[in-house]
Amino acid sequence: MNSSLLRPVWSRRLYGHLSLARVSNSPTVVTNVLAGAALAGGQGAPVALLALAMVLFYTAGMYLNDLCDLARDRRERPERPLPSGLIPLNEARAVTAALFVLGLLCLVPAGGAALTSGVFLVALIVLYDLWHKTNPLSPVVMAATRALVYLTAGLAFTAPPGGPLLVWGGLLALYVAGLTFVAKMERRRRFARFWPAALVLAPALYALLGGFGWPVALLGLGLAAWVASCLRLIYGPRRDIGGAVGRLIAGISLLDAAALGAAGAWALLPWALAAFVLTLWAQTRIKGT
């Protein structure tokens, strides 16, 4: 007998909601906010509210993704919480709407610029979820959503955004576009395109060669080593694209660590490194993809 069936109903439903939320990836959203705020010179209590808003948006997007993919999941992943009936559809829809609304309310104290950016972020999340299976530019849309997390956090402290915020936001977008393209190829037998490797390596190269000094270069070297280990899972003989994508998602916190170093926010560096480890650990409990 499946051991999961022996759990209490409330426990299985809780796990179902955590699975829909891809909660294991949430620490990377928090470090995105820390980096975006630091690059704009921001700190303090407002960062916590910004992080909550971005996690709520991310979680809502994950729920909406499963709602939009329901027909496909019924064929290919019937064990998922929605097709299995573990989580009722109306309940998932209500949670999705509530999370988006609560996230926007959390942005109200951050000011008009951050709130406007948050509205655009919600629109992009919805666009991605509604049209990502057949949209060849869906990796670009996904990349824009992560870059907008940086921008929204930064706009809470400074407007217009400064050069460092835009540069690191662009590097984050390149990284996420590369890993999203890889994720779209998971079910294909062959994967021979190498340009995604250049995208996910771009932030590490910038940290290494951008003239930030040896501490940031060391962080860039660590990010490069991590990305290289992930690329081996994509292009090597033991192909594991799903595993590579999960590890690359965790690597977002390493990218954020390099951005924090470039911003001089060294006190926040342990949080980014802890988020990296926490994401990897959580992915062993709840799948991040």
C-alpha positions in Angstrom: 0.0 0.0 0.0 1.2 3.5 -0.8 2.5 5.0 2.5 1.1 8.4 1.5 -2.4 7.0 1.8 -1.8 6.2 5.4 -1.3 9.9 6.3 -4.2 11.8 7.8 -6.4 13.6 5.3 -5.3 17.0 6.6 -1.6 16.1 6.2 -2.1 14.9 2.6 -4.0 18.1 1.7 -1.3 20.3 3.3 1.3 18.5 1.3 -0.9 19.0 -1.8 -1.0 22.7 -1.3 2.7 22.9 -0.6 3.3 20.9 -3.8 1.1 23.2 -5.8 3.0 26.2 -4.4 6.4 24.7 -5.3 7.3 26.0 -1.8 10.8 24.6 -2.1 11.7 27.3 -4.5 10.4 30.2 -2.4 13.8 31.0 -0.8 15.1 32.1 -4.2 12.4 34.7 -4.5 13.3 36.1 -1.1 17.0 36.4 -2.1 15.8 38.1 -5.3 14.2 40.8 -3.1 17.2 41.1 -0.9 19.5 41.6 -3.9 17.1 44.0 -5.7 16.7 46.2 -2.6 20.5 46.1 -1.9 21.3 47.2 -5.4 19.0 50.2 -4.9 20.5 51.0 -1.5 17.5 49.8 0.4 17.4 47.9 3.7 15.3 47.5 6.8 11.7 46.4 7.6 10.2 47.3 4.2 12.3 44.6 2.6 10.4 41.9 4.6 7.1 43.2 3.3 8.5 43.2 -0.2 9.7 39.7 0.1 6.3 38.6 1.4 4.6 40.2 -1.6 6.9 38.5 -4.1 6.6 35.1 -2.5 2.8 35.5 -2.6 3.0 36.4 -6.3 5.3 33.4 -7.0 3.0 31.0 -5.1 -0.1 32.3 -6.9 1.7 31.8 -10.2 2.5 28.2 -9.3 -1.1 27.5 -8.5 -2.3 29.1 -11.7 0.3 27.1 -13.7 -1.2 23.9 -12.4 -4.8 25.1 -13.1 -3.8 26.0 -16.7 -2.0 22.7 -17.2 -4.8 20.6 -15.8 -5.7 18.8 -19.0 -2.1 17.9 -19.7 -1.5 16.8 -16.1 -4.5 14.5 -16.3 -2.7 12.7 -19.1 0.9 12.8 -18.0 0.9 13.5 -14.2 -2.3 12.3 -12.8 -0.7 12.1 -9.3 -0.5 15.9 -9.1 -2.9 17.5 -6.5 -5.4 18.8 -8.9 -5.9 15.9 -11.4 -5.9 13.4 -8.5 -8.7 15.4 -6.8 -6.6 15.9 -3.6 -7.2 19.7 -3.9 -10.6 20.8 -5.3 -10.4 23.1 -8.4 -12.5 25.8 -6.8 -10.3 25.8 -3.7 -7.1 26.2 -5.9 -8.8 29.1 -7.8 -9.8 30.8 -4.6 -6.2 30.5 -3.2 -4.7 31.8 -6.4 -6.9 35.0 -6.4 -6.4 35.6 -2.7 -2.6 35.3 -3.1 -2.5 37.8 -5.9 -4.7 40.3 -4.0 -2.7 40.0 -0.8 0.6 40.4 -2.7 -0.7 43.7 -4.2 -1.9 44.9 -0.8 1.6 44.2 0.6 3.1 46.5 -2.0 0.9 49.5 -1.2 3.2 50.8 1.5 6.1 50.5 -0.8 4.9 53.4 -3.0 3.4 54.0 -6.4 6.4 52.9 -8.5 6.8 49.6 -6.7 3.0 49.0 -6.8 2.9 49.7 -10.5 5.8 47.4 -11.2 4.0 44.7 -9.1 0.9 45.1 -11.2 3.0 44.5 -14.4 4.6 41.5 -12.7 1.2 40.0 -11.9 0.2 40.5 -15.6 3.3 38.8 -16.8 2.8 35.9 -14.5 -0.8 35.4 -15.7 0.4 35.8 -19.3 3.1 33.1 -18.9 0.7 30.7 -17.2 -2.0 31.1 -19.8 0.3 30.9 -22.8 3.6 29.0 -22.1 3.1 25.6 -23.7 2.9 26.8 -27.3 4.6 30.2 -26.9 8.2 30.0 -28.2 9.0 33.2 -26.3 7.8 31.8 -23.0 11.4 31.6 -21.6 11.6 35.4 -22.2 8.4 36.0 -20.4 9.5 33.9 -17.4 12.8 35.8 -17.4 11.0 39.1 -17.3 9.0 38.0 -14.3 12.2 37.3 -12.2 13.8 40.5 -13.4 10.7 42.4 -12.3 11.2 41.0 -8.8 14.5 42.8 -8.7 13.0 46.0 -10.2 10.0 46.0 -7.9 12.2 45.6 -4.8 14.5 48.4 -6.1 11.7 50.8 -7.0 10.5 50.7 -3.4 13.7 52.6 -2.5 14.7 54.6 -5.6 13.2 55.7 -8.8 14.2 55.7 -11.6 16.2 52.5 -11.1 20.0 52.8 -11.2 22.5 51.1 -13.5 23.6 48.3 -11.1 19.9 47.3 -10.6 19.3 47.2 -14.3 22.5 45.3 -15.1 22.0 42.6 -12.5 18.3 42.4 -13.3 19.3 41.8 -16.9 21.8 39.1 -15.9 19.1 37.4 -13.8 16.8 37.5 -16.8 19.4 35.8 -19.0 20.0 33.1 -16.4 16.2 32.4 -16.0 15.7 32.4 -19.7 18.4 29.8 -20.1 17.1 27.5 -17.4 13.5 27.9 -18.6 14.4 26.9 -22.1 16.2 23.9 -20.7 13.1 23.0 -18.7 10.9 23.1 -21.9 13.2 20.5 -23.4 12.8 18.0 -20.6 10.5 15.6 -22.5 12.5 15.7 -25.8 14.8 12.8 -26.6 17.6 15.0 -27.9 19.0 18.2 -26.6 21.9 19.6 -28.6 21.5 23.4 -28.4 24.3 25.1 -26.5 23.2 28.7 -26.3 21.2 28.2 -23.0 24.6 27.4 -21.4 25.9 30.8 -22.4 22.8 32.4 -20.8 23.1 30.7 -17.5 26.9 31.3 -17.3 26.5 35.0 -18.0 26.1 36.2 -14.4 29.0 34.2 -13.2 31.3 35.6 -15.9 30.2 39.1 -15.1 31.0 38.6 -11.4 34.4 37.2 -12.3 35.3 39.8 -14.9 33.4 42.9 -13.9 36.2 44.3 -11.7 34.4 44.0 -8.4 37.4 42.6 -6.5 38.3 39.2 -5.4 35.4 38.6 -2.9 32.8 39.0 -5.6 35.0 37.1 -8.1 35.1 34.3 -5.7 31.3 34.2 -5.5 31.2 34.3 -9.3 33.6 31.3 -9.4 31.3 29.4 -7.0 28.3 30.2 -9.2 30.3 29.1 -12.3 31.2 25.8 -10.7 27.6 25.2 -9.7 26.3 26.0 -13.2 28.9 23.8 -14.8 27.8 20.8 -12.6 24.3 21.4 -13.7 25.3 21.6 -17.4 26.9 18.2 -17.1 23.4 16.8 -16.2 22.1 18.5 -19.4 24.8 17.7 -22.0 26.5 14.8 -20.3 25.9 11.1 -20.9 23.7 10.7 -17.9 21.0 13.2 -19.0 18.8 14.5 -16.1 17.2 17.7 -17.2 14.7 17.7 -14.4 17.4 17.4 -11.9 19.5 20.1 -13.6 16.6 22.5 -13.7 15.9 22.1 -10.0 19.6 22.7 -9.2 19.7 25.8 -11.5 16.7 27.2 -9.7 18.5 26.8 -6.4 21.5 28.5 -8.1 19.5 31.7 -8.4 20.3 32.4 -4.7 24.0 32.1 -5.6 23.5 34.7 -8.3 21.8 36.9 -5.7 24.8 36.4 -3.4 27.1 37.7 -6.1 24.7 40.7 -6.6 24.7 41.4 -2.9 28.5 41.3 -2.9 28.6 43.7 -5.8 26.2 46.0 -3.8 28.4 45.8 -0.8 25.7 44.2 1.3 27.9 41.6 2.9 25.8 41.3 6.0 23.1 39.7 3.8 25.4 37.2 2.2 24.8 34.4 4.8 21.1 34.7 4.1 21.6 34.1 0.4 23.9 31.1 0.9 21.4 29.7 3.5 18.6 30.1 1.0 20.6 28.1 -1.6 21.1 25.2 0.8 17.5 25.4 2.0 16.2 25.3 -1.5 18.2 22.2 -2.3 17.1 20.5 0.9 13.4 21.4 0.3 13.5 20.1 -3.2 14.2 16.7 -1.8 10.9 16.9 0.0 8.7 18.8 -2.5 9.6 18.9 -6.2 10.5 22.3 -7.4 9.4 21.6 -11.0 
